[in-house]
Amino acid sequence: MVRRIDVSGETVGYWAAMDELMAKQMYDGTFEPTVVVMHWDEDTPCLDLGTYEDAARLDVDHAREEGFTVGRRYAFAGGTAVHTPDFPNYMLYYRAADTDIVTEADRSGYANVDALETFGLDAEYDSIGDVEIVKDEMKVKVMAGSAATYHHSDLWVSTDSVIWDFPPEGRILDEALSVPPEKFEDKDTDTLTGRMQPLSEVLEELGVETTREAIIDELVEHNVAATIREDAEVTQEEWSPEEEAFIRRLAPYFETDTWINRVSSTRMCHNVDPEYEFGEAAYKARKLINISLVRDESGAIHDITISGDMYVRPQPTATAPGMVDSLEYELTGMDPTDADALADTVAEVFDRPNHEAPGIDPQHVADPIVRAAENTIPVREHLERQ
């Protein structure tokens, strides 16, 4: 049995609070598989940073001035996303033991392909990432998603977003977010929105008549079958009063500057000697890895921020660090020009039990650290440019 709960008119903090609720129920022994479909409000568009995105790269003030509620994602990694009625998404919370990120992401990704193919679409899945439609010998992005685990190692969430239409609000991704050029090394565009095409347009071009709701229903059905059980029954339900109260109590926190700045190279710089040296660099592995570091008077790493849209495990929580936090801790104090030693340290963290970083080699982290250290300016000067 899988319960389906449809949520309307809420903002990004509500989503993060749901993640915490599911984790609490796993530990309490009251968890049951749950799929939540988010129906975002037209009058309250939302912009949420990915789990590891650097807040310094987002102009939060501009986004808020444009009417967006801004928050940071809790459990699901990936990049920054816009949420409006035309970008619906759903989260499937389920239990799975002895598995990994790629396996669970692939379950969901291929289920999405199967669902879209029931509407006559020629779809392809790009592992740990997007679902694309093949048309006119080109591929256009119509969905984004993956899977993540957090808190309890057996608690997984598969999250998918549908690019149903592309409203004017979508421009905020290119207006308010600064993205390193390395992000687009393997793409035929230099903007976040350049590869997107609304699914509604693709369907219209192919003469397929359907609705956004029908697409969501089919995607949910295929994901439940792939991740839980083919014959699993989905029942329409609502949160209990206790669940709703828990979510509403926590939701505002995940939209605060405190939570948004959980990953912030600017905040890092405000906490160090302004005469120390700041450097930054990026590397495009399977996903983007950003490095921002501060060197002290001896040249060692005084502090470091590792950010990007990568998928790693374990995830951080509101009360506990994740794998990226462990990496930053172990790298602090090291010589940022010693690539071999850096790679060895990263490998040691990657090799810890229940740690994963699919698509990332230790050298992918060491390389931008070295380059960041070779091109530095005083922290004071960097902050003046911000």
N, C-alpha and C positions, 0 to 999 in steps of 0.2 A: 504494500500500500504506500502510495506517495501522495502527499497532500499538495495541492496547488493553491497558492495565495496570490491574488492580484492586488497590487498596491497602486493607488492613484494619488497624484498631487504631492508627493513627498520629494525631498531633496537628497543630496548625496550623503549627508550625515546619517540619514535613515538607513541607507544601504550598509554602511560600515557598522552601525549598531546591530543590524541583523546578523552580520558575521559573528559578532561577539556573543549574541544570543545563541547561535548554533553551537559555538564552542562551549558555552556554559552548559548547555543541555547534554553535550557529549560527556562532560565530566559528571554531570548529575545523574546520568543514566536515563534521561527522558527524551533523548534525541530520536526523531523520526525523519526519514527522507522527505525533503521539502523543496518544491520548486516555487520560486517567487518571480512573478512577471511584473516588471516596473513600467507603469504608464506615467511618463513624466508630464509635468504640467506646462502648458503652452506659455503661461504668464511668468513662469519661474524656471528659465533655462539654467542648467547646471554645468559646471566645468570641474572635473576632478582630476587631480594629479595622480599618476600611477604611484604605486607603493614606493618606488625608488627614484622618482623624478626629483631633480634639484629644484627646490622652490625659487631659487635665485633666477631660474630661467623663465619663470612665469611672472608676468606683470599682473599681480593679483588686484591691485587698485584699479587698473584699467578694466579688467574683467568684471569687477563689482560695479564700476561706473556704467558698464554696458548692460547691467541688470542680471548678471550671472551670480548664482550662489556657488561659491567656491569651496571645495573640500579636498581631502586626500583619501585615496582608496586605502582600505584596511588590509585585506587578505590577497586580493587579486593584483598581480603585477602588471606589466605592460605600460604603455604610454598614456599621456593625457588624453581625456575623452570629453566630448560634449554630450549632454543628455537633454533631448527635447522629445516631444511626441513622435517626431520623425526619426529618432534614433532609439527605438525601444530596445530593451534588453531583459534578460532573465538570468537567474542564478539557480542552479540545481545543487543543493547540498545533499551529500550522500556519504556513506561509510564504505571505505575500501582499505584493505590491509595488504602489506607487502607489495606495494606498487611504487610508481615513480611519476614524475611530472610528464614525461613524454608519453608514457602509456595512457595516462588519464586525459591529457590534452588531445591525443589522437583519437581516443574513443569519441570525444565530443566533436572534434573536427570532421571526422568521417561520417558521423551521424548527421551533421549539418549538411554535408554534401548529399547524402541519401535523401534528406528531407527536401532539399531544393530540386533534386532531380525528379521528385514526384510531380513537380509543376512544369516539367519539360525543360529544365535549365541544364546546361552543360557546366557543371561546377567542379572546382578543384580545391583541395585543401593544402595549404602551405604549413607544414608541421610547426606546432607551437605558435600559431598566428592566425593568418587570415583565411577566409574563404573567398575565392575569386570565381568570377564567371568568365568563361572563354567565349569571346565574340569577335568576329572579324579578325581572327588571328591575333587578338590582343586579350590581355587579362585585366579585368577591372575588379577592384575590391568592393565587395558588397556586405561583408561581415568581418568582425574581429572577435577573437575569443581565445580562451585557453583554460587551463585548470590549475588550481593551487591548493595547497594544504597549509594549515596553520594550527597553532595551539596543540591539539591532539593529532598525532601522526596519522590516524585513520580517518580524520575528518577532511573531506575534499569538497571543493566547490568548483563547478564548471560554470563559467560565465561567458555569455555571448551577447554581442550587440549587433543589431541589424541596421544597415544604412538604408532605410526605407525611402527617404527623400533627403534633399540637401537644402534645408532652410537657410535664410540669411544668417541665422545665429552661428552656423558652422564656420563662418569666416574667423571667429574668435581664435581658432586653433593657429591660424597663420598670423593673426594680429598680435596676440598676447604672449605667444610662446616662442622663445629663442631656441633653435635647434642647431646643433653642430652640423656642418656640411657632410661629415662622415655618415650621417644618418641615411643619406640618399645615394651613397656610392654604388649600390646595386639596383638602383631604381631609375626609371625614365622620367623623373620629376624632381624638382627641388623644393616642393612644399608638402606638408602633411596631407593636404586634401587633394593633391594632384591625381592620385591613383583611384580615388573614390568615384563610384558612379551609383546613384540611387537605384536600389533594386526595383522600385516601382517603374523607373524609366526602362530598365532592361526588360521587364515583363511586358510593358506596353509595346516596345519595339518588336517583341516576339509574338505579340497578339495573345498573350496569356491574361485572362481575366481572373483576378483573385483579390483578396484584401490583406492588409497588414496583419489583422487578427488571425486570418487563416494560415498565413506563413508562420506566425509565432506558435500557433497550436501544433502545426506539423513539426516544427523544430523541437518543441518540448516533448512531443510524443516519441520522436526518434532518439532524443538524448536520454530519456528515461529508460527506453529499451536497451540502449547501448551501455549505460553506466550502472544500471540497477538490475533489471530483469526484463526480458522481452514481454512477459505477460503481466508486468506490474501495473496495477490499476491506479489511475490518477483521479483523486477526488477533490472537488472544489471546496475549500474551507476558508476560514478566517483565523487571524491570530486570536489566541485566548486573551482575556483582559490582562492577565499577568504578563504575557509576552508583549503585548502592545505597550504596556506601561514601562517595561524594561527598555524597549527600543526608544521610546520617546524621551526617557530620562537620559540616555547616552547620546542620542543623535546630535545634539548641538555641539558637543565637544569636537566631533570630527570635522566641523566646519570652522573651528577657531584657528587663529594664526599660530597658536602653540602647536597644534597637530600638523598644520600645513608645513610649518618650518621644522618638522621632525628631521627632514633631510634638507639642508640648506648650506651651501658653501658661503653665502653671505654671513649667516649667523656664525659659522666657523671663524670667519675672518674678524668679526667683531670681538671675538674672545681671545685674540692673540696680540702680541706686540706688533704695532703698525709698521715697524721697520723690518719685520721678518719678510721673507720673499714668498709671493704667491704665484702658482703656475697651474695651468689646466690644459688638458688634451683629451681626445676621444679616440675610440677604436670601434670599428664596426665588425663584431663577430656575428653570430646568428642574430643577436640583438645589439643595441648600442650600449657601450660602456663609456661613461664620462668620469674623468678623474680631475679633482680639484685638490690641490695640496698646498701646505704651508711649510717652508723650510726655515729652521731656526738658524742662529748665528753659526752653528757648526756645520750646517748644510744638511742635517738629518731631517726626516719627516717629523715635524712637530704635530701636525694634524692632517687628516685626509678625509675627503668625502668621495665615496664611490656611488655614482648614480647612473640612471639610464632606464631603459625599458626591458631589461633582462628578466628572465624567470629563474629564480633560485629557491632553495629550500634549506633550512626552515625560514619561514616568513617572520618578520617582527610582529609583535602585538603591542597593545597599549601599555603593557607592563613588563615585557621581556624583549631582549634584542633578538635579531635574526642572524642569518649567515653573513650578510654584508657588514653588520656591526662587528662581527667577529673578525672579518678580514681587516677592517679599519683599525681595530685594536692591535692586531698582530703586526701590522705594517708600520704603526707609529714607532718612531725611533730608529727606523732603518735608513740605510743609505739609499736614496731614491735613484741613484745612477747605477746600482749593482743589479742588473737585470736578472742574473742567474739566482741570486739570493732572494730577490723579490718573488720570482716564479716559484722557488722552492717553498716559500712561506705560504703563498696562495694555494699551492698544491696540498700542503699539509691541512689547511682548512677545508678544502674540497673533499679530502679523504676521510673526514670525520664521519661517524655513523649518522645516517639519516640526512646527510648534506648532499645537495645536488646543485649543479649549475650547467644544465644541458646547453650545448652549443658554445660553451666558453672553455677555453684552455687557459692554464695559468699564465702563459705568455701573453694572452689577450689582455690581461690586467697589468702585467709587468710593463709591457710596451708603452702604454700611455702614461704610466707613472714616470718612466724615464724621460719621455718627451716633455711632460709637464715640468719636470725638474730642470730641464735644459733651457726653458723659456719662461723666466720669472720676472716679476716686477714687485716692488715693495707693496705690502698689503695695503698700506695707506693709499697708494696710487690706484690700486684696484678698486678700493671702496669709493674713491672719488669718481671713478668712471661708471659706477653702478647707477 
